[in-house]
Amino acid sequence: MTVALREMEWPDIEQLSALDEQLFEHDAWSARSWWSELAGRPRRQYTVATDVDRIVGYAGIDCAGSTADVMTIAVAPGQQGRGLGHTLLYRLMTQARESGAEALLLEVRADNERARNLYARAGFEHIQTRRGYYQPGNVDAYVMRAHLVGEHNV
């Protein structure tokens, strides 16, 4: 199975909405949210990972000055554990550096150990906790930061 990365396109929104709902349930972005995000170009950049004609992962970044923000990153259940999350994160970090950002921020659910470990391996550090941020369930959000200047993190 070969996965290819490409820039997100408007016709991807239906698949993105369905995959987001499958992965994030209560926190999923609607089709309207995806339209709004894609309208934020060029400051916002979105990448999809495809296997033939099916989206199996995606990632987005907001590049606004010296600090960029990860907007989203996700991998379909059948692709998890194969390095695609790392590949997408590396792409976001590269895009942030190319935009001139010196740091990259993200938020992650405190109960998402797999994602937290991915980010820690990429050089992200936990800098703040937002108590009860994710609802329902009252789950904390960890704010993490990676410095992009100096050594290569990923």
NULOLO-666313 format. One line per 5 residues: their letters; for each residue x, y, z of C-alpha. Coordinates in steps of 0.1 Angstrom, whole numbers. Layout:
N
a) X Y Z ~ ...
END
This chain:
154
mtval) 0 0 0 ~ 15 33 -11 ~ 5 65 5 ~ 10 98 -13 ~ 9 133 2
remew) -7 162 -17 ~ -22 196 -10 ~ -58 194 2 ~ -84 203 -25 ~ -120 214 -22
pdieq) -135 181 -34 ~ -118 164 -4 ~ -142 180 21 ~ -168 151 20 ~ -141 125 28
lsald) -124 147 54 ~ -157 153 72 ~ -165 116 73 ~ -130 106 85 ~ -129 134 111
eqlfe) -163 122 125 ~ -150 86 126 ~ -118 97 145 ~ -130 125 167 ~ -167 120 172
hdaws) -176 150 195 ~ -147 172 184 ~ -151 165 146 ~ -151 194 121 ~ -181 198 100
arsww) -180 203 62 ~ -186 240 69 ~ -156 241 92 ~ -134 225 65 ~ -146 251 39
selag) -137 279 63 ~ -103 264 70 ~ -95 260 33 ~ -106 296 27 ~ -78 307 51
rprrq) -51 300 25 ~ -23 309 20 ~ -17 314 57 ~ -33 280 64 ~ -19 250 47
ytvat) -35 215 46 ~ -21 182 34 ~ -39 150 27 ~ -24 115 26 ~ -41 93 0
dvdri) -41 56 -8 ~ -52 55 -44 ~ -84 76 -42 ~ -91 74 -4 ~ -79 99 22
vgyag) -61 80 50 ~ -47 110 68 ~ -45 147 69 ~ -28 176 86 ~ -31 214 87
idcag) -11 243 100 ~ -16 280 105 ~ 16 300 97 ~ 13 335 112 ~ 46 350 121
stadv) 72 336 144 ~ 49 310 159 ~ 29 285 138 ~ 0 264 151 ~ -10 228 142
mtiav) -47 231 134 ~ -52 193 130 ~ -35 161 123 ~ -51 126 120 ~ -45 92 106
apgqq) -72 67 97 ~ -74 37 120 ~ -61 12 94 ~ -30 33 88 ~ -21 40 124
grglg) 12 27 137 ~ 29 28 103 ~ 47 61 105 ~ 21 82 87 ~ 15 105 117
htlly) 53 111 118 ~ 54 119 81 ~ 25 144 84 ~ 40 160 115 ~ 74 163 97
rlmtq) 56 180 68 ~ 39 205 91 ~ 72 213 109 ~ 89 218 75 ~ 61 241 63
aresg) 64 261 96 ~ 101 265 92 ~ 97 276 55 ~ 72 302 66 ~ 97 317 90
aeall) 83 303 122 ~ 106 298 151 ~ 82 277 171 ~ 53 253 165 ~ 24 250 190
levra) -3 223 192 ~ -30 211 216 ~ -35 174 223 ~ -60 155 245 ~ -44 145 277
dnera) -58 110 272 ~ -43 106 237 ~ -10 89 248 ~ -1 77 212 ~ -3 113 199
rnlya) 15 128 230 ~ 44 103 225 ~ 46 112 188 ~ 49 148 196 ~ 75 142 224
ragfe) 97 122 200 ~ 95 151 176 ~ 109 175 202 ~ 76 190 215 ~ 75 199 252
hiqtr) 44 203 274 ~ 41 240 283 ~ 6 244 296 ~ -26 224 306 ~ -61 236 298
rgyyq) -83 220 324 ~ -115 204 311 ~ -110 217 276 ~ -124 188 257 ~ -161 181 261
pgnvd) -179 159 268 ~ -158 141 293 ~ -140 171 308 ~ -106 160 294 ~ -76 183 297
ayvmr) -58 197 267 ~ -20 198 268 ~ -4 227 250 ~ 29 216 235 ~ 57 235 217
ahlvg) 86 226 195 ~ 114 251 188 ~ 121 251 151 ~ 154 269 150 ~ 187 251 156
ehnv) 187 213 156 ~ 165 192 134 ~ 136 178 156 ~ 121 151 136
END
